[in-house]
Amino acid sequence: MPSARTPVTIRSARPADARALAVLAALDSTSMPQGEVLVADVNGKLVAAFGIDNGERIGDPFERTAEILDLLALRAALLRGEGSRRPLVARWVRRRSVRARAV
């Protein structure tokens, strides 16, 4: 499982990711995101994906992906040109610290 110190690579999905995305969608009991997709790779394994255009989210239910999906959403918003970086990053940091205190 990814921990706070596990490196996560966020990148655009490639045609070679189609099979891994299909498996991930099946694990999450949903369909694959349409259009341009961002993926999160942890230790060489896709654990989450996010549709840039429509916000569709899929995550491996056997991994901790809630924060990773938040990062994908943040990156997608930046790619869409929504707002400046500062408010988006501040909002993500606030949500993360609230979750950390709730644990």
N, C-alpha and C positions, 0 to 999 in steps of 0.2 A: 504494500500500500504506500502511496506517496505520503511523505511527511513534510513538515515545514521546510526541511532542508533538501528535499529531493529535487534535483534539477528538472524543470519542465520546459520543453521546447514548444513554442507556439508558432505555427506556420500555416500557410495556405495549403489546402488539400491538393494532392497531385493525382493524376490518373492511376498511379500505382497504389494509391490508398483505397481504391474502390472496394476491394475485398475486405480489408480491415474495417472500413466504415460500415459495410453490410453486416459484418459480425457484430460490431458495436451496436448498431441499430436493433439487431435481433435480441441482443442481451438486454437492451433497454425497452424492449417491446414497443418500438416506434418505427417510423419510416426514416430513411436517410434524408438529411436536410437537402433542399434543392438550391440551385444556383451556386454562388461562390461560398465556400465553406472554409472555416478555420479549424484546425485540429490541434490537440494537445498531445504531445508525445512524452511519455515517461519511461525512461530506460528502454527505448526502442519499441514501445507498445503504445498504440493509440488508445487513450483512455476517455477522451471527450471530443466532441465536435460541436460547432456552432454555425448556423446559417447566417451569413453576414446580412443578407437582404431581408430576411423574415424573422430572425431571432430564434429559429428552431434549435433546440438544445438536445444533445444526446450524451449520456455518460455511462461508463461502465458501472453497473450497480454493485460490483464487487470491489470497487475502489472508492476512495474518498475523492469525489470530483466536484463537490459544490463550489469550493473556492476556485478550482481550475475553470469551471464554467463561468464564474464571475470574471475571471481574467480574460477569458475568450470574449465575453460580452463587452468588456472594457475596450479590448483591442478592436473589435468590430465597430464600436461606436467611433473610435478614433479614425478608423479607415473610412467610415461614412462621413467624416468631417463634422460630427455632432459636438458642438461646444469646444472649449479649450481643454487641454490636458489637465490643468490644475484642478478644476471642479470634479472631473471624473475620477482622478486619482484620489483626491481628498475623500470623495464619497466612498470609494472602495476601501480606503484605509479605515474610515469610521466604521463601516460594516464589519470589517475584519476584527477590529478591536472590541466591538460589541459582542461578537461571537466568542472571542477569546475569553472575555470576562464571564460569559454565560456558562462556560465549560466547567 
